[in-house]
Amino acid sequence: MLEKKEHHYERAVLVGLITRDQNEEKLQEYMDELEFLAYTAGASVEKRFTQKMSQPDSKTFVGKGKVEEIREFVKEHDITTLIFDDELSPSQLKNLEREIEIKILDRTNLILDIFAQRAQTSYARTQVELAQYEYLLPRLTRMWTHLERQRGGIGMRGPGETEIETDRRIIRDRISLLKEKLKTIDRQMSTQRNNRGKMVRVALVGYTNVGKSTLMNALSKSEVFAENKLFATLDTTVRKVVIGNLPFLLTDTVGFIRKLPTQLVESFKSTLDEVREADLLVHVVDISHESFEDHIKSVNEILQEIEAHKKPVVMVFNKIDDFSYDQKGEDDLSPVTKKNISLEEWEKTWMAKSKFPTVFVSAITKKNFSEMKKMLYEEVLKIHISRFPYNDFLFEYYDDIE
């Protein structure tokens, strides 16, 4: 019997900057998220390095002194991976690799790596591979000359063509091939969407790891993969859901994130088409996360970017079972902050007065689920009646939805 091998985590260090556009509090939020990304990818974070600068150094992102400090720590503690919170330019990456001779990643590269690990279907793998090659092309250096010679051999190389130029040509050819493959799959998926008839389509959207897949499983009684890691779901899943006697299609989509790589937005265009073509969006928010308001803003920005921001929305604040706060004492005169507002108080703030129907639930314990189902029923029914005004009598309002 084979022994079960323990998972090997790479020893990593994180690097981030406090700038004019990003104060220390905001940086810590980003670094917390970066650490979770690193953990999801399979790294153990040993230390964080931060520096205050008006803007990133054009040569090495951080200053010379900080580079030296990082290099000494890396050597002393056997660190294998260095991860930067922002995207590095090709020249910054090249200079850093020369100064600190270990594997160097930036936030974009790390997210791409997680997507590569998580992609299950041929379609998702093709989208990720395209995004990786488009990220890699301008960053080719001597370290990449191990690429497979798909067009190599005697007589196939131009006069005086270097290995790196050959690699660039191979990557450009591969990008063209992948784009053609995606066009074919996009046509097939568009046909599939059209073949679903006129049934109302509802898409779950939200920041990554807010519980969309868990909510999907609870509503559709299916077994969509769900895990407490970032980007647990990459492949779009569509399930038929019936509330009362009203059927509709529910779609689980890839989670959004701050600083989402532009390569991924482009290569996942067809996945995002599910959001773009939905009749109703269910915006799921992790109310237990201290930065949930920033998450809402990031999701709304991406919805605007893909031109899906004018659709009807139901706001679902999930994970109320995980919500916690520091209760202020009666004699505590310090100002109220996010950390000492109770869930009941949150429910009375701008969220309750939102122009969108809003509900607070727990996908795990099913608390307030009947309230959410009634809300979904009402919103789907509005769309259904506008589409089929002649059969609205078939769907009387259900008070006994559970």
C-alpha positions as CSV (number, residue, x, y, z in Angstrom):
1,M,0.0,0.0,0.0
2,L,1.4,3.4,-1.0
3,E,2.0,5.9,1.7
4,K,0.2,9.2,1.5
5,K,2.7,11.9,0.8
6,E,2.4,15.2,2.7
7,H,1.7,18.3,0.7
8,H,4.9,20.2,0.2
9,Y,4.6,24.0,0.5
10,E,7.1,26.4,-1.0
11,R,8.7,28.8,1.4
12,A,7.7,32.3,0.2
13,V,8.2,36.0,1.1
14,L,5.7,38.7,0.2
15,V,6.6,42.3,-0.9
16,G,4.3,45.3,-1.0
17,L,4.4,49.1,-1.1
18,I,2.8,51.9,0.8
19,T,2.3,54.7,-1.8
20,R,0.3,57.9,-2.3
21,D,-2.6,55.8,-3.7
22,Q,-2.3,53.0,-1.1
23,N,-2.0,53.7,2.6
24,E,-0.7,51.2,5.2
25,E,-4.2,49.9,6.1
26,K,-5.1,49.2,2.5
27,L,-1.7,47.6,1.9
28,Q,-2.3,45.2,4.9
29,E,-5.6,44.2,3.4
30,Y,-4.0,43.5,0.0
31,M,-1.1,41.6,1.7
32,D,-3.6,39.4,3.7
33,E,-5.3,38.6,0.4
34,L,-1.9,37.9,-1.3
35,E,-1.0,35.5,1.6
36,F,-4.3,33.7,1.0
37,L,-3.5,33.5,-2.7
38,A,-0.1,32.2,-1.9
39,Y,-1.6,29.5,0.4
40,T,-4.1,28.6,-2.3
41,A,-1.3,28.2,-4.8
42,G,0.7,26.0,-2.4
43,A,3.1,28.3,-0.6
44,S,3.9,29.0,3.1
45,V,4.5,32.7,3.7
46,E,7.5,33.2,6.1
47,K,7.7,37.0,6.1
48,R,6.2,40.2,4.6
49,F,8.4,43.1,3.5
50,T,6.8,46.5,3.1
51,Q,8.3,49.9,2.1
52,K,6.9,53.4,2.0
53,M,7.6,55.1,-1.4
54,S,5.8,57.8,-3.4
55,Q,5.8,55.3,-6.3
56,P,7.4,52.0,-7.2
57,D,11.1,52.1,-8.2
58,S,11.2,51.8,-12.0
59,K,14.2,49.3,-11.9
60,T,13.5,47.0,-8.9
61,F,10.0,48.0,-7.6
62,V,11.4,48.6,-4.1
63,G,14.5,50.6,-3.1
64,K,18.1,49.3,-3.3
65,G,18.3,49.0,0.5
66,K,15.1,46.9,0.7
67,V,16.4,44.7,-2.2
68,E,19.5,44.0,-0.1
69,E,17.5,43.3,3.0
70,I,15.3,40.8,1.1
71,R,18.3,39.1,-0.5
72,E,19.9,38.5,2.9
73,F,16.7,37.1,4.4
74,V,16.1,34.9,1.4
75,K,19.6,33.3,1.7
76,E,19.5,33.0,5.5
77,H,16.0,31.3,5.6
78,D,16.2,29.1,2.5
79,I,13.3,31.0,0.7
80,T,12.4,29.6,-2.7
81,T,9.8,32.1,-3.9
82,L,9.4,35.9,-3.8
83,I,5.9,37.3,-4.4
84,F,5.2,41.0,-5.2
85,D,1.7,42.4,-4.6
86,D,1.6,44.4,-7.8
87,E,2.3,43.5,-11.4
88,L,6.0,43.8,-12.2
89,S,7.2,45.3,-15.6
90,P,9.5,43.0,-17.7
91,S,12.5,45.2,-16.8
92,Q,11.7,45.1,-13.1
93,L,11.4,41.3,-13.2
94,K,14.7,40.9,-15.1
95,N,16.5,43.2,-12.6
96,L,15.1,41.5,-9.6
97,E,16.0,38.1,-10.9
98,R,19.6,39.3,-11.4
99,E,19.7,40.8,-7.8
100,I,17.9,38.0,-6.0
101,E,18.5,34.6,-7.7
102,I,15.3,32.8,-6.8
103,K,11.9,32.4,-8.4
104,I,10.0,35.8,-8.5
105,L,6.3,36.1,-9.1
106,D,3.9,39.1,-9.1
107,R,0.2,39.1,-8.2
108,T,-0.8,38.5,-11.8
109,N,1.5,35.5,-12.2
110,L,0.3,34.0,-8.9
111,I,-3.4,34.3,-9.9
112,L,-2.6,32.8,-13.3
113,D,-0.9,29.9,-11.5
114,I,-3.9,29.3,-9.3
115,F,-6.2,29.3,-12.3
116,A,-3.9,26.8,-14.1
117,Q,-4.2,24.5,-11.0
118,R,-7.9,24.9,-10.7
119,A,-8.9,24.5,-14.4
120,Q,-10.7,21.2,-14.9
121,T,-12.3,21.3,-18.3
122,S,-10.5,21.6,-21.7
123,Y,-12.2,25.0,-22.1
124,A,-11.0,26.4,-18.8
125,R,-7.5,25.1,-19.4
126,T,-7.4,26.7,-22.9
127,Q,-8.5,30.1,-21.4
128,V,-5.9,29.9,-18.7
129,E,-3.1,28.8,-21.1
130,L,-3.9,31.8,-23.4
131,A,-3.8,34.2,-20.5
132,Q,-0.4,32.7,-19.3
133,Y,1.2,33.0,-22.8
134,E,0.0,36.6,-23.2
135,Y,1.5,37.5,-19.8
136,L,4.7,35.6,-20.6
137,L,5.5,37.0,-24.1
138,P,6.8,40.4,-23.1
139,R,8.7,38.9,-20.1
140,L,10.8,36.4,-22.0
141,T,14.4,36.3,-20.8
142,R,17.2,33.7,-21.1
143,M,15.6,31.7,-18.4
144,W,12.8,30.7,-20.7
145,T,14.9,29.2,-23.5
146,H,13.9,25.7,-22.4
147,L,10.6,26.0,-24.3
148,E,9.8,23.0,-26.6
149,R,11.0,23.5,-30.1
150,Q,7.7,23.0,-31.9
151,R,9.2,24.2,-35.2
152,G,12.8,23.5,-34.4
153,G,15.3,21.4,-36.3
154,I,17.8,21.9,-39.2
155,G,16.8,24.5,-41.7
156,M,13.8,25.8,-39.6
157,R,15.6,28.7,-37.9
158,G,16.2,32.0,-39.6
159,P,19.7,33.4,-40.3
160,G,21.2,34.5,-37.0
161,E,17.9,33.9,-35.1
162,T,18.6,33.6,-31.4
163,E,16.9,31.1,-29.1
164,I,14.8,33.8,-27.4
165,E,13.5,35.0,-30.8
166,T,12.5,31.4,-31.6
167,D,10.7,31.1,-28.3
168,R,8.8,34.3,-29.0
169,R,7.7,33.0,-32.4
170,I,6.6,29.7,-30.8
171,I,4.5,31.6,-28.2
172,R,2.9,33.9,-30.8
173,D,2.0,30.8,-32.9
174,R,0.6,29.1,-29.8
175,I,-1.5,32.3,-28.9
176,S,-3.0,32.4,-32.4
177,L,-3.9,28.7,-32.2
178,L,-5.5,29.1,-28.7
179,K,-7.5,32.1,-29.9
180,E,-8.9,30.1,-32.8
181,K,-9.7,27.2,-30.5
182,L,-11.5,29.5,-28.1
183,K,-13.5,31.1,-31.0
184,T,-14.8,27.6,-31.9
185,I,-15.7,26.8,-28.3
186,D,-17.3,30.2,-27.9
187,R,-19.6,29.5,-30.9
188,Q,-20.5,26.2,-29.4
189,M,-21.3,27.7,-26.0
190,S,-23.3,30.5,-27.6
191,T,-25.4,27.9,-29.3
192,Q,-25.9,26.1,-26.0
193,R,-27.0,29.3,-24.3
194,N,-29.5,29.9,-27.2
195,N,-30.8,26.3,-26.9
196,R,-31.8,26.8,-23.3
197,G,-34.9,28.5,-24.5
198,K,-36.6,31.4,-23.0
199,M,-36.2,30.2,-19.4
200,V,-35.2,33.1,-17.0
201,R,-31.4,33.0,-16.4
202,V,-30.0,34.0,-13.0
203,A,-26.2,34.3,-12.5
204,L,-24.4,34.2,-9.1
205,V,-21.7,36.9,-9.1
206,G,-19.4,38.1,-6.3
207,Y,-15.9,38.3,-5.0
208,T,-13.9,35.0,-4.8
209,N,-14.5,32.8,-1.8
210,V,-17.8,34.5,-0.7
211,G,-19.8,31.2,-0.8
212,K,-21.4,31.2,-4.3
213,S,-20.8,27.5,-4.9
214,T,-22.2,26.6,-1.5
215,L,-25.2,28.8,-2.2
216,M,-25.6,27.1,-5.6
217,N,-25.5,23.6,-4.0
218,A,-28.2,24.7,-1.4
219,L,-30.5,26.2,-4.0
220,S,-30.2,23.6,-6.7
221,K,-29.6,20.5,-4.5
222,S,-26.5,19.7,-6.6
223,E,-22.9,19.0,-5.7
224,V,-20.8,21.8,-7.2
225,F,-17.3,21.8,-5.9
226,A,-16.9,24.2,-3.0
227,E,-13.8,24.9,-0.8
228,N,-12.5,27.6,1.5
229,K,-9.8,28.7,-1.0
230,L,-9.7,31.4,-3.6
231,F,-11.0,30.5,-7.1
232,A,-12.3,27.1,-6.1
233,T,-14.7,27.4,-9.1
234,L,-13.4,28.2,-12.5
235,D,-15.8,26.3,-14.8
236,T,-19.3,27.8,-15.2
237,T,-22.0,25.5,-13.9
238,V,-25.6,25.8,-14.9
239,R,-28.5,24.1,-12.9
240,K,-32.2,24.2,-13.2
241,V,-33.8,25.5,-10.0
242,V,-37.6,25.4,-9.1
243,I,-38.9,27.7,-6.4
244,G,-42.6,27.2,-5.8
245,N,-43.7,26.1,-9.2
246,L,-41.4,28.6,-11.0
247,P,-38.4,27.2,-12.9
248,F,-35.3,29.1,-13.8
249,L,-31.6,28.5,-14.7
250,L,-29.0,29.3,-12.1
251,T,-25.4,29.8,-13.1
252,D,-22.3,29.7,-10.8
253,T,-19.5,31.8,-12.3
254,V,-15.8,32.5,-11.6
255,G,-15.2,34.7,-8.6
256,F,-13.8,38.3,-9.0
257,I,-10.9,39.8,-7.2
258,R,-9.2,43.1,-6.8
259,K,-6.4,43.8,-9.4
260,L,-7.9,41.0,-11.6
261,P,-5.3,40.5,-14.4
262,T,-6.5,42.0,-17.7
263,Q,-5.3,38.8,-19.5
264,L,-7.9,36.8,-17.5
265,V,-10.8,39.2,-18.2
266,E,-10.1,38.8,-21.9
267,S,-9.5,35.1,-22.0
268,F,-12.5,34.3,-19.8
269,K,-14.7,36.4,-22.0
270,S,-17.1,33.6,-22.7
271,T,-17.4,32.6,-19.1
272,L,-18.3,36.2,-18.3
273,D,-20.8,36.1,-21.2
274,E,-22.9,34.0,-18.8
275,V,-23.0,37.1,-16.6
276,R,-23.5,39.4,-19.5
277,E,-26.5,37.5,-20.9
278,A,-28.2,36.7,-17.5
279,D,-31.6,38.2,-16.8
280,L,-30.9,38.6,-13.1
281,L,-27.7,38.8,-11.0
282,V,-27.4,37.5,-7.5
283,H,-24.5,39.5,-6.0
284,V,-23.2,37.4,-3.1
285,V,-21.2,39.2,-0.4
286,D,-19.2,37.7,2.5
287,I,-20.5,39.9,5.3
288,S,-18.0,38.4,7.7
289,H,-15.0,39.8,5.8
290,E,-13.8,43.1,7.1
291,S,-13.3,44.4,3.6
292,F,-16.6,43.4,2.2
293,E,-17.5,47.0,1.1
294,D,-14.3,47.1,-1.0
295,H,-15.3,43.7,-2.5
296,I,-18.7,45.0,-3.5
297,K,-17.0,48.0,-5.2
298,S,-14.5,45.7,-7.0
299,V,-17.3,43.4,-8.3
300,N,-19.4,46.4,-9.5
301,E,-16.3,47.8,-11.3
302,I,-15.9,44.5,-13.2
303,L,-19.6,44.3,-14.0
304,Q,-19.3,47.8,-15.5
305,E,-16.2,46.7,-17.4
306,I,-18.1,43.8,-19.0
307,E,-21.2,46.0,-19.5
308,A,-23.4,44.0,-17.1
309,H,-24.0,46.7,-14.5
310,K,-27.5,47.7,-15.6
311,K,-29.1,44.4,-14.9
312,P,-31.6,43.8,-12.0
313,V,-29.7,42.6,-8.9
314,V,-30.5,40.8,-5.7
315,M,-28.0,41.5,-2.9
316,V,-27.3,38.4,-0.7
317,F,-25.1,39.0,2.3
318,N,-23.8,35.5,3.1
319,K,-21.8,34.0,6.0
320,I,-23.8,35.6,8.8
321,D,-22.9,32.5,10.8
322,D,-19.2,33.7,10.7
323,F,-19.9,37.3,11.5
324,S,-18.2,38.6,14.6
325,Y,-17.6,42.1,16.1
326,D,-16.0,43.8,19.1
327,Q,-18.8,45.1,21.2
328,K,-18.3,48.5,22.7
329,G,-18.7,49.0,26.4
330,E,-21.2,51.6,27.7
331,D,-18.4,53.9,28.8
332,D,-16.4,53.5,25.6
333,L,-16.4,57.0,23.9
334,S,-14.1,56.0,21.0
335,P,-15.5,56.4,17.5
336,V,-17.5,53.7,15.9
337,T,-15.6,51.6,13.4
338,K,-16.4,48.7,11.1
339,K,-15.0,46.3,13.8
340,N,-17.5,47.2,16.4
341,I,-20.8,47.4,14.4
342,S,-23.1,44.5,15.1
343,L,-24.9,42.6,12.3
344,E,-28.2,44.1,13.4
345,E,-26.7,47.6,13.0
346,W,-25.3,46.7,9.6
347,E,-28.7,45.7,8.5
348,K,-30.0,49.2,9.3
349,T,-27.3,51.0,7.3
350,W,-27.1,51.8,3.6
351,M,-27.5,48.1,2.8
352,A,-31.1,47.9,4.0
353,K,-31.9,51.1,2.0
354,S,-30.3,49.8,-1.2
355,K,-32.2,50.1,-4.4
356,F,-31.8,46.4,-4.8
357,P,-33.7,43.7,-2.8
358,T,-31.4,42.7,0.1
359,V,-31.2,39.7,2.4
360,F,-28.8,38.4,5.0
361,V,-28.3,34.6,5.0
362,S,-26.0,31.7,5.9
363,A,-25.5,29.2,3.0
364,I,-24.2,26.7,5.6
365,T,-26.9,26.8,8.3
366,K,-29.7,27.9,5.8
367,K,-30.7,30.7,8.1
368,N,-33.1,33.2,6.3
369,F,-33.2,30.9,3.3
370,S,-37.0,31.0,2.9
371,E,-36.8,34.9,2.9
372,M,-34.1,34.7,0.1
373,K,-36.1,32.2,-1.9
374,K,-39.2,34.4,-1.8
375,M,-37.1,37.4,-2.9
376,L,-35.7,35.4,-5.8
377,Y,-39.2,34.1,-6.7
378,E,-40.6,37.6,-6.9
379,E,-37.7,38.9,-9.0
380,V,-37.7,35.9,-11.4
381,L,-41.5,36.2,-11.7
382,K,-41.3,39.8,-12.7
383,I,-39.0,38.9,-15.6
384,H,-41.0,35.8,-16.5
385,I,-44.3,37.8,-16.7
386,S,-42.7,40.5,-18.8
387,R,-41.5,37.8,-21.2
388,F,-44.7,35.7,-21.2
389,P,-47.6,38.0,-20.2
390,Y,-50.2,35.5,-21.4
391,N,-49.4,32.8,-18.8
392,D,-48.9,34.9,-15.6
393,F,-51.9,33.3,-14.1
394,L,-50.0,30.0,-13.8
395,F,-47.7,31.4,-11.1
396,E,-49.6,32.6,-8.1
397,Y,-47.4,33.9,-5.3
398,Y,-46.2,31.2,-2.9
399,D,-46.3,32.1,0.8
400,D,-45.2,28.6,1.9
401,I,-41.7,28.7,0.2
402,E,-39.1,27.0,2.4
